[in-house]
Amino acid sequence: MASARQFELAKESELRVEVASDAPLRLRLLSGTAEIFGTELPPGNWISAPPHSKIAVFTWNGATIELDGISEVEYVADETPMVSYVNVHAILDARRGRAKSSQASGTDSSQGPRVIVVGPTDSGKSSLCKMLLSWACKLGWKPTYVDLDIGQGSITIPGCIAATPVEMPIDVMEGIPLEMPIVYFYGHTTPSANGDLYKVLVKELAGTLERQFSGNAEAKAAGMVINTMGWVEGLGYELLLHAIDTFKCDVVLVLGQEKLCSMLKDVLKSKPNVDVVKLHKSGGVVLRNQRVRQKTRSLRIREYFYGLSNDLSPHSNIVNFTDISVYRIGGGPQAPRSALPIGAEPVADPTRLVAVNINRDLLHLVLAVSYAKEADQIISSGP
Ligand SMILES: Nc1ncnc2c1ncn2[C@@H]1O[C@H](COP(=O)(O)OP(=O)(O)OP(=O)(O)O)[C@@H](O)[C@H]1O
């Protein structure tokens, strides 16, 4: 499939493309209007699709798209859940409008919607977040994107939770803008490594955003869009409830899982101001197995240090081992068994700092550099 080819898209249909890892693919809009996850394509200009990416070029009113280069999969689909997604956007827009006008009138409902998107892995959560953000930006709002997915996050390096204001529709090539992210380093790619630390960091991030909102009426009215992990059972479910509570979410969008939706409706029915809405998963969402996820993580780490097109080089700084201290957070049992009352089990303190010896075990690990002045401020100060 190497030569240039054209696709006529009928209204409300999409062209789904899976880009190969090593072969370039570009596309352009020849006529009509079309968007990729909420960001409109400029007419006529070639756009390079990032390697490995899986994209949908959707049109509301019909379009002709030209593809050039090699893809692994390409087909047109006319069944999509996009109308239900844009309806959600319209409701959020109205709520933002109400929040803004209540700021002008001085009443106390000036908080815009706080939307959390939940669902199993590969249900299209990140893609829906992108759409909601880009559509909001198109109407002039500057919503805050919060990414709690430590495994497949789209703001920064894996192992972190982060938030960033989004002021323009998300660039198809560049992804989420990174001028002002707030990042907390968790250091693992699964929350089960230290679930309590994960909760502490989520709380820190929510507190920081709360403080920012109190001084920024525009950001407050635009609200938040929160992306979550695909782990929705056991501890994963507990962490979702914790996030809904901590960020004071008022809209919970559940993608593609009846069971999760009814569980959340049930547990949140005591909170009448929280809407739980079930949305269909798009048939275009591509399933990624463990190997692909691992590969995507490695690519994200590479991209962090070397840039999207390999055009950056990491800045290296040489320091003496004696001038730095390295800590692990949440290290081992607090007290040896012998020091505990008979029958008591040693409990690991999830936020305890343990000094780590600098040796070869640290090779090829990603550590965060903390600006904390004192060791006990490391967790709350962010990297
Ligand atoms: N309509 C679509 N057509 C083609 N590809 C799509 C479509 N929707 C999503 N995708 C692709 O499917 C993959 C999975 O989607 P996405 O990242 O949104 O799911 P997710 O639920 O956030 O996954 P995770 O649980 O891993 O975070 C992504 O590569 C995305 O670009």
The ligand as a Gaussian input file, in Angstrom:
#p B3LYP/6-31G(d) Opt

LIG

0 1
 N      -11.719000       5.260000      16.291000
 C      -10.458000       4.829000      16.283000
 N       -9.888000       4.379000      15.140000
 C       -8.607000       3.938000      15.115000
 N       -7.814000       3.883000      16.195000
 C       -8.335000       4.312000      17.362000
 C       -9.667000       4.817000      17.474000
 N       -9.892000       5.169000      18.763000
 C       -8.748000       4.912000      19.427000
 N       -7.819000       4.398000      18.594000
 C       -6.450000       3.947000      18.940000
 O       -6.559000       2.801000      19.785000
 C       -5.512000       2.796000      20.760000
 C       -6.121000       2.686000      22.151000
 O       -6.928000       3.815000      22.403000
 P       -6.770000       4.698000      23.709000
 O       -5.337000       4.979000      24.015000
 O       -7.680000       5.889000      23.566000
 O       -7.368000       3.677000      24.771000
 P       -7.240000       3.706000      26.344000
 O       -8.507000       3.166000      26.892000
 O       -6.849000       5.081000      26.804000
 O       -6.047000       2.708000      26.593000
 P       -5.217000       2.483000      27.983000
 O       -6.134000       1.771000      28.896000
 O       -4.051000       1.690000      27.586000
 O       -4.844000       3.828000      28.503000
 C       -4.756000       4.114000      20.561000
 O       -3.606000       3.821000      19.791000
 C       -5.716000       4.999000      19.774000
 O       -5.027000       5.931000      18.965000

